[in-house]
């Protein structure tokens, strides 16, 4: 199962929008979604503060500021294809 991470913080309206989109896609596509609050870690806060929300899929940073559904779908499909080819 693929892992999608949402880097953001409370009070960020773009993060809220990204969360809604990712939850909808998670129900459809079946990936694990983990939210990372950058406010709890100084290093993450420095790296991501001006770019949130940031979305990563299976360790690869895909995009920031908004969820690009086509890019996420392609990344998830590629991960599934890679998993199938290893079997």
C-alpha positions, 0 to 999 in steps of 0.5 A, spaced: 500 500 500 502 506 498 504 512 503 501 519 502 504 524 507 501 531 507 505 536 511 502 542 514 499 545 520 493 547 523 490 554 521 492 553 514 486 553 509 490 550 503 492 545 508 485 544 509 483 544 502 489 539 501 486 534 506 479 534 503 482 532 496 486 527 499 481 524 503 476 523 498 482 520 493 484 515 499 477 512 499 477 511 492 484 509 491 486 506 497 492 509 500 495 510 507 494 517 509 499 520 514 499 528 516 505 531 519 504 537 523 510 542 521 509 546 527 511 540 532 518 540 529 523 546 528 527 543 522 520 541 518 518 548 520 524 551 517 523 547 510 516 547 509 513 553 512 513 557 506 510 551 501 505 548 505 501 544 504 506 539 501 504 532 499 509 526 498 508 519 495 512 513 497 518 518 499 517 522 493 515 530 494 510 531 488 507 538 489 506 543 494 500 549 495 495 544 492 493 537 490 494 535 483 490 529 482 492 527 476 500 527 478 498 523 484 494 518 481 500 517 476 504 516 482 500 511 485 499 507 479 507 507 478 508 505 485 502 499 484 506 497 477 512 497 480 510 492 486 506 488 481 513 487 477 517 485 483 512 479 484 
